[in-house]
Amino acid sequence: MEENSRSQAIKWALKTSVPVFMGYIPLGVVFGFLFVQAGAEWWLAPLASIMIYGGAVQYMMIPMLAEGLPISAIAFATFVVNLRHVFYGLSLIDSVPKKGPAKWFLSFLLTDETYSLLTTLPKSVPLSNRLFLAFFNYLWWILGSLIGALLGLGIKVNLGGFDFVLTSLFAMLLCEQWRQRDSSWPVWIALASYGAARLISVEHCLALAIAFSSIGALLLMLPRRKMKEKIYE
């Protein structure tokens, strides 16, 4: 990559990552703070963000570690919560490299928010821009975790209201997804899936909603795929 094009890609990615920055910094601060308050060493918070990089999973780890649950239980819970990333990756197959370091780098950095941003980008956006965007989002989460961990060493901070930041971030990303939509069906399927899952089990609502959404998406895509096959016959 030429120096000029690299510089342009970095500037573009930095600007585009601002919405995630505004969500990841306060959320990372809360995670780092709570992680230290739970009794862990401060440096483990940014290390967890570097190695795991999964907001929901990292928050889930805090009470599990505090209760002394075995690593196997934590690993299984991590697998279940992050299972949704399989579907994220499948929907981006055509826009990422087929092989090489860039593929694995982008796969590791594919969080909910990064996925939401990537799927709103035009296909003309170069791969380098996408990689830098994912990297900056990764950096914001690590930075927030580090700040929170340092605050947790000796400062008592009222974190009330910080938990709403993630909801606000997802609401904003949903608006961007809605503006770029080809069809409104995915949104209605997701809302219906969540409503049904909520009625069945509040405790396992997320996992059920993901499963229902996946089934709904498959049922929606089957007629379209058959129609395309008929066209190309």
C-alpha positions in Angstrom: 0.0 0.0 0.0 1.4 3.4 -0.9 2.1 5.9 1.9 -0.5 8.4 0.7 -3.3 5.8 0.3 -2.4 4.3 3.7 -2.7 7.7 5.3 -6.1 8.3 3.7 -7.3 4.9 4.8 -6.2 5.7 8.4 -7.9 9.1 8.4 -11.1 7.6 6.9 -11.2 4.7 9.4 -10.5 7.0 12.4 -13.4 9.3 11.4 -15.8 6.4 10.7 -14.9 4.7 14.0 -16.0 7.8 16.1 -19.5 6.4 16.9 -18.0 3.2 18.2 -15.4 5.2 20.1 -18.2 7.0 21.9 -19.6 3.7 23.0 -16.6 1.6 23.6 -14.6 4.0 25.8 -17.3 4.3 28.5 -18.3 0.6 28.3 -14.6 -0.4 28.4 -14.1 1.8 31.4 -17.0 0.1 33.2 -15.7 -3.3 32.4 -12.1 -2.5 33.6 -13.4 -0.9 36.7 -15.8 -3.8 37.7 -13.1 -6.3 36.8 -10.7 -4.8 39.2 -13.4 -4.3 41.9 -14.1 -8.1 41.6 -10.6 -8.8 42.8 -8.6 -9.2 39.6 -5.2 -7.6 38.9 -5.6 -4.4 37.0 -3.4 -5.5 34.1 -5.7 -8.5 33.4 -8.5 -6.2 32.3 -6.7 -4.8 29.2 -5.1 -8.2 28.6 -8.6 -9.8 28.5 -9.7 -7.1 26.0 -6.6 -7.8 23.8 -7.0 -11.6 23.8 -10.8 -12.1 24.1 -12.3 -8.9 22.7 -15.9 -9.7 23.4 -17.9 -7.1 25.3 -20.8 -9.3 26.4 -18.5 -12.2 27.2 -16.1 -10.1 29.2 -18.9 -8.6 31.3 -20.2 -12.1 31.8 -16.8 -13.2 33.0 -16.8 -10.9 36.0 -19.4 -12.7 38.2 -18.3 -16.1 37.0 -14.7 -15.4 38.0 -15.9 -13.9 41.3 -17.8 -17.1 42.1 -14.8 -19.2 41.2 -16.4 -21.2 38.4 -14.0 -23.5 36.5 -12.4 -22.4 33.2 -14.4 -25.1 31.3 -17.7 -23.5 32.3 -16.5 -20.0 31.3 -15.2 -21.4 28.0 -18.5 -23.1 27.2 -20.5 -19.9 28.1 -18.2 -17.9 25.9 -18.8 -20.3 23.0 -22.6 -20.0 23.3 -22.6 -16.2 23.6 -20.2 -15.8 20.7 -21.9 -18.3 18.4 -23.7 -15.4 16.7 -20.4 -14.4 15.1 -20.5 -17.5 12.9 -23.5 -15.9 11.1 -21.8 -12.5 11.0 -18.9 -14.1 9.2 -21.1 -16.0 6.7 -22.8 -12.8 5.6 -19.4 -11.1 4.9 -17.8 -13.9 2.9 -18.0 -12.0 -0.3 -16.4 -8.8 1.1 -13.3 -10.3 2.9 -10.2 -12.0 1.6 -10.5 -15.7 0.9 -7.2 -16.5 2.7 -4.2 -14.8 4.3 -3.5 -12.8 7.4 -6.1 -10.1 6.6 -8.9 -12.7 6.7 -7.9 -13.9 10.2 -7.3 -10.4 11.4 -10.7 -9.2 10.4 -12.4 -12.3 11.7 -10.9 -11.8 15.1 -12.0 -8.1 15.2 -15.6 -8.8 14.1 -17.6 -7.5 17.0 -21.3 -6.6 16.9 -20.5 -2.9 16.3 -17.8 -3.5 13.8 -20.1 -5.8 11.9 -22.8 -3.2 11.9 -20.5 -0.6 10.4 -19.0 -2.9 7.8 -22.4 -4.0 6.5 -23.4 -0.3 5.9 -20.3 0.4 3.8 -20.5 0.5 0.0 -18.7 -2.4 -1.7 -16.3 0.1 -3.3 -14.7 0.8 0.1 -11.2 -0.8 -0.1 -10.1 -3.7 2.2 -7.4 -1.5 3.8 -10.1 0.9 5.0 -12.1 -1.9 6.5 -9.1 -3.3 8.3 -8.1 0.0 9.8 -11.7 0.6 10.9 -11.8 -2.8 12.7 -8.4 -2.0 14.3 -9.5 1.4 15.6 -12.6 -0.2 17.2 -10.4 -2.8 18.8 -8.1 -0.1 20.1 -10.9 1.9 21.7 -12.1 -1.1 23.6 -8.6 -1.9 25.0 -8.1 1.8 25.9 -11.4 1.9 27.8 -10.6 -1.2 29.6 -7.2 0.1 30.6 -8.6 3.4 31.9 -11.3 1.6 33.9 -8.8 -0.8 35.4 -6.6 2.1 36.6 -9.6 3.9 38.0 -10.6 0.8 39.8 -7.3 0.6 41.7 -8.3 3.2 44.2 -11.2 5.4 43.1 -14.8 4.8 43.8 -16.8 6.0 40.8 -20.6 6.1 40.4 -21.2 4.2 37.2 -24.9 4.6 37.2 -26.3 5.1 33.7 -23.2 3.9 31.9 -24.9 0.6 31.1 -27.3 2.5 28.8 -24.4 3.5 26.5 -24.4 0.2 24.7 -28.2 0.4 24.1 -27.7 3.9 22.7 -24.9 2.7 20.4 -26.9 -0.2 19.1 -29.9 2.1 18.5 -27.7 4.4 16.4 -26.2 1.5 14.4 -29.7 0.2 13.9 -30.7 3.5 12.3 -27.8 3.3 10.0 -28.7 -0.3 9.0 -32.3 0.8 8.4 -31.2 3.6 6.1 -29.0 1.3 4.1 -31.5 -1.6 4.0 -32.5 -3.5 0.9 -35.4 -5.0 2.8 -37.1 -4.3 6.1 -37.8 -8.0 6.7 -34.7 -8.7 8.8 -35.7 -6.0 11.3 -39.2 -7.4 11.7 -37.9 -10.9 12.0 -35.4 -9.8 14.7 -38.1 -8.0 16.7 -40.6 -10.9 16.4 -37.8 -13.3 17.5 -36.9 -11.3 20.5 -40.6 -11.0 21.5 -41.1 -14.7 21.2 -37.9 -15.5 23.1 -38.8 -13.1 25.8 -42.2 -14.8 26.3 -40.5 -18.2 26.5 -37.6 -17.5 28.8 -36.2 -14.2 30.0 -33.0 -15.8 31.3 -32.1 -17.4 27.9 -33.7 -14.6 25.8 -30.6 -13.7 23.8 -29.7 -17.3 22.8 -33.3 -18.0 21.8 -33.7 -14.8 19.9 -30.5 -15.5 17.9 -31.8 -19.0 17.1 -35.2 -17.8 16.0 -33.7 -15.0 13.9 -31.4 -17.5 12.2 -34.4 -19.8 11.4 -36.4 -16.8 10.2 -33.6 -15.6 7.9 -33.2 -19.0 6.4 -36.9 -19.3 5.7 -36.8 -15.8 4.2 -33.9 -16.6 1.9 -35.0 -20.0 0.6 -37.7 -18.6 -1.7 -35.3 -15.9 -3.0 -32.6 -18.5 -3.7 -35.1 -20.7 -5.6 -36.2 -17.7 -7.6 -32.6 -16.9 -8.6 -32.0 -20.5 -9.6 -35.0 -20.4 -11.9 -33.8 -17.2 -13.5 -30.3 -18.6 -14.2 -31.6 -21.9 -15.5 
